[in-house]
């Protein structure tokens, strides 16, 4: 998550409380892009952790599932969808959590905090499966990121292994930030990150998410009780999202602030498709790591223009020089240190903004279980902006 965020959990750490399928190995050639000639080019991968599946092979788990981040943006959409599919759910929340999105749903509440392992014992007792969608995406210090995203994930995985009921799945919503931006070369000026690329996170947020992945795999291997499935989305948007909201407000005013290099690209995924991917890896007994996107790459200019069209705004692009971004970030960090609140802009977010290629490919997900995004940018923007207006957010 670029953070507007190369992660889907902009609001989740307001609530941090926050039989494995046989592997098969296959190679395939690059495929033509689908839907748009701007789409992310297909790249060949040497292996996947599963085979192609059909809808008939999906299995709704009968055991109890624990969901973290349920009061957040993506987590609340996930809980709604899981309830519609007949999952038995327990959601981990804090006493201070705002439950407006899950109130009235047929879920059991468990109180705890992923940063406090002792508080997870009761929440994980009798649980077979976990959807871990809580995360900290803004912080004042690197230590805060590691406490939530690394230690929190480790705590939850250990609690599941120690207190859980049987060998179930652990679906971890990570981030493109854990892999880092795609890296351009002379031979590939428009790179696309895949699961086979070395992970090169560039800041504490991405590093903490990557360490959370590594902790999950380590505990899964040592305990033999967990099937780890990791999803790495890029920027996630949709109804209820507050991470992209401020940018949309600027666009509505007719201003598109651009803090990155000329032609900087990004990938997006609508919350609906991210939820579909999470359910797919759970129901098809899949393990491994998967990027999921809407199969297109956009420049910030293009994204802003298309959003402005739906808001009937006359858009003016305003380039922010790096020296200005760094100055504002420095002021933000000082204010954050005084107030105890994470600043809207800091040096790490400036570093994200300055990257040219927050782009990844969902080809592995397509080849493994037939993942196809259902929401393109135009329909996604129309739905999201309509929801903002109807909710009085925009």
For each residue, the residues with C-beta under 8 A, 3 or more apart:
1: 4 5 6 7 8 137 175 176 177 234 235 236 243 352 358
2: 5 6 177 181 234 235 266 352 353 355 358
3: 6 7 137 138 177 205 243 349 352
4: 1 235 243 244 247
5: 1 2 8 9 10 137 175 235 236 243
6: 1 2 3 175 176 177 206 234 235 352 358
7: 1 3 10 135 137 174 175 176 177 205 209 233 236
8: 1 5 73 74 133 173 175 233 236 271 274
9: 5 12 13 69 72 73 74 75 133 134 135 137 173
10: 5 7 72 73 137 138 241 242 243
11: 14 15 71 72 73 242 243
12: 9 15 16 18 68 69 71 72 73 74 75 133 134 135 136 137
13: 9 16 18 69 72 134 135 136 137 148
14: 11 71 72 97 98
15: 11 12 18 68 69 70 71 72 75 93 94 97 98 134
16: 12 13 68 69 94 113 114 115 134 135 136 148 152
17: 68 92 93 94 97 111 112 113 114 119 134
18: 12 13 15 68 69 92 93 94 112 113 114 115 134 148 152
19: 167 285
20: 167 227 285 287
21: 50 51 284 285 286 287
22:
23: 49 50 287
24: 48 50 51
25: 46 47 48
26: 47 48 51 367
27: 44 45 46 47
28: 31 44 45 367
29: 44
30: 41 42 43 44
31: 28 42 363
32: 42
33: 36 37 39 40 41 42 295
34: 39 295 372
35: 39 295 296 376
36: 33 39 295 296 376
37: 33
38: 296 297 298 302
39: 33 34 35 36 295 296 297
40: 33 192 267 293 295 296 297 359 360 361 362
41: 30 33 190 192 361
42: 30 31 32 33 361 363
43: 30 192 194 361 363
44: 27 28 29 30
45: 27 28 48 194 195 196 363 364 367
46: 25 27 196
47: 25 26 27
48: 24 25 26 45 51 288 364 367 368
49: 23 286 287 288 368
50: 21 23 24 53 284 285 286 287 288 368 369
51: 21 24 26 48 368
52: 367 368 369 370
53: 50 57 58 284 368 369 370
54: 57 370
55: 58
56:
57: 53 54 284
58: 53 55 280 283 284
59: 283 284 285
60: 85 86 87 283
61: 65 87 128 129 168 169 282 283
62: 88
63: 88 127 128 129 165 166 168
64: 88 89 90 126 127 128 129 165
65: 61 82 87 88 89 90 127 128 129 130 131 168
66: 89 90 91 92 110 123 124 127 129 130 131 160
67: 70 75 78 79 82 89 90 91 92 107 130 131 133
68: 12 15 16 17 18 75 91 92 114 130 131 132 133 134 156
69: 9 12 13 15 16 18 72 74 75 132 133 134 135 173
70: 15 67 75 76 78 79 91 92 93 101 102 107 133
71: 11 12 14 15 75 76 93 97 98 99 100 101 102
72: 9 10 11 12 13 14 15 69 75 76 133 134
73: 8 9 10 11 12 76 77 236 238 240 241 242 243 271
74: 8 9 12 69 77 78 133 173 236 271 274 275
75: 9 12 15 67 68 69 70 71 72 78 79 131 133 134
76: 70 71 72 73 79 80 101 102 240
77: 73 74 80 81 238 239 240 271 272 275
78: 67 70 74 75 81 82 131 133 275 278
79: 67 70 75 76 82 83 89 91 101 102 105 107
80: 76 77 83 84 101 102 105
81: 77 78 84 85 275 276 279
82: 65 67 78 79 85 87 89 131 279
83: 79 80 86 87 89 105 106 107
84: 80 81
85: 60 81 82 279
86: 60 83
87: 60 61 65 82 83
88: 62 63 64 65
89: 64 65 66 67 79 82 83 105 106 107 108
90: 64 65 66 67 107 108 109 110 123 127
91: 66 67 68 70 79 102 107 108 109 110
92: 17 18 66 67 68 70 110 111 112 114 120 123 134
93: 15 17 18 70 71 97 99 109 110 111
94: 15 16 17 18 97 111 112 113
95: 111
96:
97: 14 15 17 71 93 94
98: 14 15 71
99: 71 93 102 103 109
100: 71 103
101: 70 71 76 79 80 240
102: 70 71 76 79 80 91 99 105 107
103: 99 100
104:
105: 79 80 83 89 102
106: 83 89
107: 67 70 79 83 89 90 91 102
108: 89 90 91
109: 90 91 93 99
110: 66 90 91 92 93 122 123
111: 17 92 93 94 95 119 123
112: 17 18 92 94 116 119 120 122 123
113: 16 17 18 94 116 119
114: 16 17 18 68 92 120 134 148 152 153 155 156
115: 16 18 147 148 151 152 155
116: 112 113 119 120 155
117: 120 121 155 158 159
118: 121
119: 17 111 112 113 116 122 123
120: 92 112 114 116 117 123 124 155 156 159 163
121: 117 118 124 125 159 162 163
122: 110 112 119 125
123: 66 90 92 110 111 112 119 120 127 159
124: 66 120 121 127 130 156 159 160 162 163 164
125: 121 122 163 164 165
126: 64 163 164 165
127: 63 64 65 66 90 123 124 130 160 163 164 165 168
128: 61 63 64 65 164 165 166 168
129: 61 63 64 65 66 168 169 170 171 282
130: 65 66 67 68 124 127 156 160 168 169 170 171
131: 65 66 67 68 75 78 82 171 173 278 282
132: 68 69 153 156 170 171 172 173
133: 8 9 12 67 68 69 70 72 74 75 78 173 278
134: 9 12 13 15 16 17 18 68 69 72 75 92 114 148 152
135: 7 9 12 13 16 69 148 149 173 175 209
136: 12 13 16 139 144 145 147 148 149 205 208
137: 1 3 5 7 9 10 12 13 205 243
138: 3 10 342 343 344
139: 136 142 144 145 148 204 205 342
140: 144 333 336 337 340 341 342 343
141: 144 145
142: 139 145 146 204 208
143: 146 147
144: 136 139 140 141 147 148 342
145: 136 139 141 142 148 149 150 204 205 207 208
146: 142 143 149 150 151 204 207 208 211
147: 115 136 143 144 150 151 152
148: 13 16 18 114 115 134 135 136 139 144 145 151 152 208
149: 135 136 145 146 152 153 205 208 209 211 212
150: 145 146 147 153 154 208 211 212 215
151: 115 146 147 148 154 155
152: 16 18 114 115 134 147 148 149 155 156 212
153: 114 132 149 150 156 157 172 212 213 215 216
154: 150 151 157 158 212 215 216 219
155: 114 115 116 117 120 151 152 158 159
156: 68 114 120 124 130 132 152 153 159 160
157: 153 154 160 161 170 215 216 219 220 226
158: 117 154 155 161 162 219
159: 117 120 121 123 124 155 156 162 163 164
160: 66 124 127 130 156 157 163 164 170 225 226
161: 157 158 164 219 223 225 226
162: 121 124 158 159
163: 120 121 124 125 126 127 159 160
164: 124 125 126 127 128 159 160 161 168 225 226
165: 63 64 125 126 127 128 168
166: 63 128 225
167: 19 20 224 225 226 227
168: 61 63 65 127 128 129 130 164 165 225 226 227
169: 61 129 130 226 227 228 229 281 282 285
170: 129 130 132 157 160 216 220 226 227 228 229
171: 129 130 131 132 229 230 231 278 281 282
172: 132 153 212 213 216 228 229 230 231
173: 8 9 69 74 131 132 133 135 231 233 274 278
174: 7 178 209 210 212 213 230 231 232 289
175: 1 5 6 7 8 135 178 205 206 209 232 233
176: 1 6 7 179 180 193 232 233 234 267 291 358 360
177: 1 2 3 6 7 180 201 202 203 205 206 209 352
178: 174 175 199 201 206 209 210 213 232
179: 176 193 197 199 200 201 206 210 232 291 360
180: 176 177 183 193 199 200 201 202 206
181: 2 193 202 355 356 357 358 359
182: 191 192 193 197 357 358 359 360
183: 180 191 200 357
184: 188 189 190 191 356 357
185: 188 189 191
186: 189
187:
188: 184 185 191
189: 184 185 186
190: 41 184 265 297 357 359
191: 182 183 184 185 188 357 359
192: 40 41 43 182 297 357 359 360 361
193: 176 179 180 181 182 197 291 357 359 360 361
194: 43 45 197 291 360 361 363 364
195: 45 288 289 290 291 364
196: 45 46
197: 179 182 193 194
198:
199: 178 179 180 210
200: 179 180 183
201: 177 178 179 180 205 206 207 209 210
202: 177 180 181 206 351 352 355
203: 177 206 207 348 351 352
204: 139 142 145 146 207 208 348
205: 3 7 136 137 139 145 149 175 177 201 208 209 348
206: 6 175 177 178 179 180 201 202 203 209 210
207: 145 146 201 203 204 210 211
208: 136 142 145 146 148 149 150 204 205 211 212
209: 7 135 149 174 175 177 178 201 205 206 212 213
210: 174 178 179 199 201 206 207 213 214
211: 146 149 150 207 208 214 215
212: 149 150 152 153 154 172 174 208 209 215 216
213: 153 172 174 178 209 210 216 217 230 289
214: 210 211 217 218
215: 150 153 154 157 211 212 218 219
216: 153 154 157 170 172 212 213 219 220 226 228 230
217: 213 214 220 221 228
218: 214 215 221 222
219: 154 157 158 161 215 216 222 223 226
220: 157 170 216 217 223 224 225 226 227 228
221: 217 218 224
222: 218 219
223: 161 219 220 226
224: 167 220 221
225: 160 161 164 166 167 168 220
226: 157 160 161 164 167 168 169 170 216 219 220 223
227: 20 167 168 169 170 220 285 287
228: 169 170 172 216 217 220 287
229: 169 170 171 172 281 282 286 287 288 290
230: 171 172 174 213 216 288 289 290
231: 171 172 173 174 274 277 278 281 289 290 291 292
232: 174 175 176 178 179 289 290 291 292 360
233: 7 8 173 175 176 236 269 274 277 291 292 293
234: 1 2 6 176 266 267 268 269 291 293 358 359 360
235: 1 2 4 5 6 243 244 266 267 268 269 358
236: 1 5 7 8 73 74 233 241 243 268 269 270 271 274
237: 241 243 244 268 269 270 271 380 384
238: 73 77 241 270 271 272 380 383 384
239: 77 271 383 384 387 388 391
240: 73 76 77 101 271 387
241: 10 73 236 237 238 244 245 271 384
242: 10 11 73 245 246
243: 1 3 4 5 10 11 73 137 235 236 237
244: 4 235 237 241 247 248
245: 241 242 248 249 388 393 394
246: 242 249 250 344
247: 4 244 250 251 257
248: 244 245 251 252 307 311 385 388 394
249: 245 246 252 253 394
250: 246 247 253 255 256 257
251: 247 248 254 255 256 304 307 308 311 313 315
252: 248 249 311 313 394
253: 249 250 313
254: 251 308 313 314 315 316
255: 250 251 315 316 318
256: 250 251 300 301 304 305 308 315 316 317 318
257: 247 250 318 320
258: 264 300 301 317 318 319 320
259: 319 320 322 325 350 353 354
260: 264 300 353 354 355 356
261: 264 354 356
262:
263: 299 356
264: 258 260 261 299 300 355 356 357 358
265: 190 297 298 299 356 357 358 359
266: 2 234 235 297 298 299 300 303 358 359
267: 40 176 234 235 293 294 296 297 298 358 359 360
268: 234 235 236 237 293 294 296 298 303 377 380
269: 233 234 235 236 237 273 274 292 293 294 373
270: 236 237 238 273 274 294 373 375 380
271: 8 73 74 77 236 237 238 239 240 241 274 275
272: 77 238 275 276 374 375
273: 269 270 276 277 292 294 373 374 375
274: 8 74 173 231 233 236 269 270 271 277 278 292
275: 74 77 78 81 271 272 278 279
276: 81 272 273 279 280 371 374
277: 231 233 273 274 280 281 290 292 365 371
278: 78 131 133 171 173 231 274 275 281 282
279: 81 82 85 275 276 282 283
280: 58 276 277 283 284 286 369 371
281: 169 171 229 231 277 278 284 286 287 290 369
282: 61 129 131 169 171 229 278 279
283: 58 59 60 61 279 280
284: 21 50 53 57 58 59 280 281 369
285: 19 20 21 50 59 169 227
286: 21 49 50 229 280 281 368 369
287: 20 21 23 49 50 227 228 229 281
288: 48 49 50 195 229 230 368
289: 174 195 213 230 231 232
290: 195 229 230 231 232 277 281 362 364 365 368 371
291: 176 179 193 194 195 231 232 233 234 360 361 362 364 365
292: 231 232 233 269 273 274 277 362 365 371 373
293: 40 233 234 267 268 269 296 360 361 362 373
294: 267 268 269 270 273 373 375 376 377 380
295: 33 34 35 36 39 40 362 373
296: 35 36 38 39 40 267 268 293 376 377
297: 38 39 40 190 192 265 266 267 359
298: 38 265 266 267 268 302 303 377
299: 263 264 265 266 302 303
300: 256 258 260 264 266 303 304
301: 256 258 304 305 317
302: 38 298 299 305 306
303: 266 268 298 299 300 306 307 377
304: 251 256 300 301 307 308 315 317
305: 256 301 302 308 309 315
306: 302 303 309 310 377 378 381
307: 248 251 303 304 310 311 381 385
308: 251 254 256 304 305 311 312 313 314 315
309: 305 306 312
310: 306 307 381 382 385
311: 248 251 252 307 308 385 394
312: 308 309
313: 251 252 253 254 308
314: 254 308
315: 251 254 255 256 304 305 308
316: 254 255 256
317: 256 258 301 304
318: 255 256 257 258
319: 258 259
320: 257 258 259 324 325
321: 324 325
322: 259 325 326 350 354
323: 326 327
324: 320 321 327 328
325: 259 320 321 322 328 329 345 350 353 354
326: 322 323 329 330 347 350
327: 323 324 330 331
328: 324 325 331 332 345
329: 325 326 332 333 343 345 346 347 349 350
330: 326 327 333 334 347
331: 327 328 334 335
332: 328 329 335 336 343 344 345 346
333: 140 329 330 336 337 343 346 347
334: 330 331 337 338
335: 331 332 338 339 343
336: 140 332 333 339 340 341 342 343 346
337: 140 333 334 340
338: 334 335
339: 335 336
340: 140 336 337
341: 140 336
342: 138 139 140 144 336 346
343: 138 140 329 332 333 335 336 346
344: 138 246 332
345: 325 328 329 332 349 350
346: 329 332 333 336 342 343 349 350
347: 326 329 330 333 350 351
348: 203 204 205 351 352
349: 3 329 345 346 352 353
350: 259 322 325 326 329 345 346 347 353 354
351: 202 203 347 348 354 355
352: 1 2 3 6 177 202 203 348 349 355 358
353: 2 259 260 325 349 350
354: 259 260 261 322 325 350 351
355: 2 181 202 260 264 351 352 358
356: 181 184 260 261 263 264 265
357: 181 182 183 184 190 191 192 193 264 265
358: 1 2 6 176 181 182 234 235 264 265 266 267 352 355
359: 40 181 182 190 191 192 193 234 265 266 267 297
360: 40 176 179 182 192 193 194 232 234 267 291 293
361: 40 41 42 43 192 193 194 291 293 364
362: 40 290 291 292 293 295 365 366 371 373
363: 31 42 43 45 194 366 367
364: 45 48 194 195 290 291 361 367 368
365: 277 290 291 292 362 368 369 371
366: 362 363 370 371 372
367: 26 28 45 48 52 363 364
368: 48 49 50 51 52 53 286 288 290 364 365 371
369: 50 52 53 280 281 284 286 365
370: 52 53 54 366
371: 276 277 280 290 292 362 365 366 368
372: 34 366
373: 269 270 273 292 293 294 295 362 376
374: 272 273 276
375: 270 272 273 294 379 380 383
376: 35 36 294 296 373 379 380
377: 268 294 296 298 303 306 380 381
378: 306 381 382
379: 375 376 382 383
380: 237 238 268 270 294 375 376 377 383 384
381: 306 307 310 377 378 384 385
382: 310 378 379 385 386
383: 238 239 375 379 380 386 387
384: 237 238 239 241 380 381 387 388
385: 248 307 310 311 381 382 388 389 394
386: 382 383 389 390
387: 239 240 383 384 390 391 393
388: 239 245 248 384 385 391 393 394
389: 385 386 392 393 394
390: 386 387
391: 239 387 388
392: 389
393: 245 387 388 389
394: 245 248 249 252 311 385 388 389
